[in-house]
Amino acid sequence: MKKFICFFSLFFLYACGGSNGDPLCCSGPEVWVTSGPESTTTSTDATFEFTSNITDATYTCWLVNSGNPAVSCNSPHAYTGLEVGSHAFVVIAQDGVGETYQSENWVWEILQE
């Protein structure tokens, strides 16, 4: 029985894109950052737009490793007065039953003018 469960788990992982990122059979809830700053910029302001395929999702935005807490947000979401250096933004969508889904990090660097 253990071999069957292991085989089924591996098959499901592969079939749903777990090994190569290409979903073959599954399209679950997702959240995407659709726009943000260029990968390098001199602007200390950043505005992000994001969306999800989750009906009635609520969102939380976070600047990774910024020392600031994650905040409830809507799209678009803006930050001002950011410091020179590397930054990463992530948005988390929550569905009606409390399950959460995280976007890929949007990474960019603010250069000194």
Phi, psi and chi 1 to 4 in degrees:
 res  aa     phi    psi   chi1   chi2   chi3   chi4
   1 MET       -  -38.7 -177.5   66.3  158.8      -
   2 LYS   -61.6  -39.6  -73.4 -176.9 -179.3 -179.7
   3 LYS   -63.4  -40.4  -72.5 -177.9 -178.5  179.9
   4 PHE   -63.4  -45.8  173.8   76.2      -      -
   5 ILE   -62.9  -43.9  -68.4  171.1      -      -
   6 CYS   -61.9  -46.7 -179.1      -      -      -
   7 PHE   -60.7  -46.2  172.9   78.4      -      -
   8 PHE   -62.0  -43.1  179.9   77.4      -      -
   9 SER   -61.9  -44.7  -63.1      -      -      -
  10 LEU   -66.3  -40.4  -71.3  173.5      -      -
  11 PHE   -62.0  -46.2  173.4   77.6      -      -
  12 PHE   -62.5  -43.5 -175.2   77.7      -      -
  13 LEU   -59.9  -46.6  176.2   67.2      -      -
  14 TYR   -67.2  -45.1  178.4   76.8      -      -
  15 ALA   -64.1  -27.7      -      -      -      -
  16 CYS   -98.1   16.6  -67.2      -      -      -
  17 GLY    89.7    9.5      -      -      -      -
  18 GLY   -64.5  -24.2      -      -      -      -
  19 SER  -100.5  -23.7   65.8      -      -      -
  20 ASN  -132.5    3.8   63.4    5.3      -      -
  21 GLY    77.4    2.5      -      -      -      -
  22 ASP  -104.4  102.8  -64.8  -34.7      -      -
  23 PRO   -66.6  125.9   21.1  -27.3      -      -
  24 LEU   -95.3  -31.7  -59.8  174.6      -      -
  25 CYS  -134.5  -10.2   68.6      -      -      -
  26 CYS  -121.6  137.7  -53.1      -      -      -
  27 SER  -137.3   91.6   58.7      -      -      -
  28 GLY   -90.9 -175.5      -      -      -      -
  29 PRO   -60.9  137.3  -21.3   32.3      -      -
  30 GLU  -143.2  159.7  -66.5 -173.4   62.6      -
  31 VAL  -134.5  138.5   57.6      -      -      -
  32 TRP  -130.3  139.0  -53.7  -88.3      -      -
  33 VAL   -87.3  119.2  178.9      -      -      -
  34 THR   -97.2  -19.5   56.2      -      -      -
  35 SER  -158.8  153.9   70.6      -      -      -
  36 GLY  -172.5 -169.9      -      -      -      -
  37 PRO   -67.4  157.6   19.6  -26.6      -      -
  38 GLU   -60.0  162.5  -63.3  -68.4  -34.2      -
  39 SER   -62.3  -29.9   60.0      -      -      -
  40 THR  -132.5  140.1   57.7      -      -      -
  41 THR  -156.5  163.1 -178.4      -      -      -
  42 THR  -104.2   -5.2   56.2      -      -      -
  43 SER   -74.5  133.5  175.9      -      -      -
  44 THR   -92.6    9.5   58.1      -      -      -
  45 ASP  -112.5  147.6  -61.6  -20.9      -      -
  46 ALA  -144.0  134.1      -      -      -      -
  47 THR  -122.7  133.5  -60.3      -      -      -
  48 PHE  -119.7  140.4  -62.6   91.6      -      -
  49 GLU  -116.6  143.8  -66.8 -176.9    6.4      -
  50 PHE  -150.7  162.8   46.5   87.7      -      -
  51 THR  -151.8  171.0 -170.7      -      -      -
  52 SER  -149.3  157.7  174.7      -      -      -
  53 ASN   -93.7   14.8   62.9   -4.0      -      -
  54 ILE   -92.6  119.2  -57.7  168.2      -      -
  55 THR   -64.8  133.2  -55.3      -      -      -
  56 ASP    58.2   36.3  -61.2  -33.1      -      -
  57 ALA   -68.1  148.3      -      -      -      -
  58 THR  -109.9  150.7   57.8      -      -      -
  59 TYR  -122.3  149.5  -61.3   99.0      -      -
  60 THR  -128.4  130.8  -57.7      -      -      -
  61 CYS  -111.1  146.3  -65.8      -      -      -
  62 TRP  -150.5  133.2 -176.6   45.0      -      -
  63 LEU   -89.9  110.2  -81.5  178.4      -      -
  64 VAL   -60.9  135.8  179.6      -      -      -
  65 ASN    56.9   27.9  -62.7  -36.4      -      -
  66 SER   -90.6  -14.6   67.4      -      -      -
  67 GLY    85.6   -6.2      -      -      -      -
  68 ASN   -98.2  146.6  -64.8  -40.2      -      -
  69 PRO   -72.3  158.6   26.4  -33.0      -      -
  70 ALA   -66.6  146.7      -      -      -      -
  71 VAL  -129.7  149.3  -63.4      -      -      -
  72 SER   -63.4  139.2  177.7      -      -      -
  73 CYS  -152.6  168.6   59.5      -      -      -
  74 ASN  -131.7  163.0  -68.6  -55.0      -      -
  75 SER   -92.8  131.4 -178.4      -      -      -
  76 PRO   -80.7  157.4   28.8  -32.5      -      -
  77 HIS  -126.8  131.3 -174.6   72.5      -      -
  78 ALA  -121.0  149.5      -      -      -      -
  79 TYR  -124.8  144.4  -65.2   94.3      -      -
  80 THR  -129.2  156.1   59.2      -      -      -
  81 GLY    66.2   33.2      -      -      -      -
  82 LEU   -72.5  154.5  -62.6  171.8      -      -
  83 GLU   -82.1  155.3  -64.7 -178.5   10.0      -
  84 VAL   -60.9  138.7  169.4      -      -      -
  85 GLY   134.6 -172.1      -      -      -      -
  86 SER   -83.9  143.4  -64.7      -      -      -
  87 HIS  -139.0  156.8  -62.9  -86.2      -      -
  88 ALA  -142.0  135.3      -      -      -      -
  89 PHE  -116.4  140.8  170.0   80.5      -      -
  90 VAL  -138.4  145.9   66.9      -      -      -
  91 VAL  -122.2  140.6   62.7      -      -      -
  92 ILE  -118.5  128.2  -59.9  164.6      -      -
  93 ALA  -102.4  140.2      -      -      -      -
  94 GLN  -121.2  132.3 -177.1  172.5   -4.8      -
  95 ASP   -88.5 -178.8   64.1   19.3      -      -
  96 GLY   -65.9  -18.1      -      -      -      -
  97 VAL  -103.2    5.9  -65.0      -      -      -
  98 GLY    94.9    1.4      -      -      -      -
  99 GLU   -74.0  141.8  -63.5  -68.1  -33.7      -
 100 THR  -116.7  149.7   57.8      -      -      -
 101 TYR  -138.6  129.0  -52.5   89.7      -      -
 102 GLN  -106.2  140.6 -179.1  174.3  -40.4      -
 103 SER   -75.9  168.7   69.8      -      -      -
 104 GLU   -68.1  153.3  -64.3  -71.5  -35.0      -
 105 ASN   -68.8  137.3  -72.0   -7.0      -      -
 106 TRP   -97.0  113.5 -174.0  -74.6      -      -
 107 VAL  -109.2  135.8  179.0      -      -      -
 108 TRP  -153.5  165.2   79.9  104.7      -      -
 109 GLU  -127.2  132.8 -176.7  174.3    5.9      -
 110 ILE   -95.6  122.2  -60.2  173.8      -      -
 111 LEU   -96.8  150.9  -56.8  173.9      -      -
 112 GLN   -64.9  136.3 -174.1   73.2   43.2      -
 113 GLU   -73.5      -  -79.8 -168.8   73.5      -
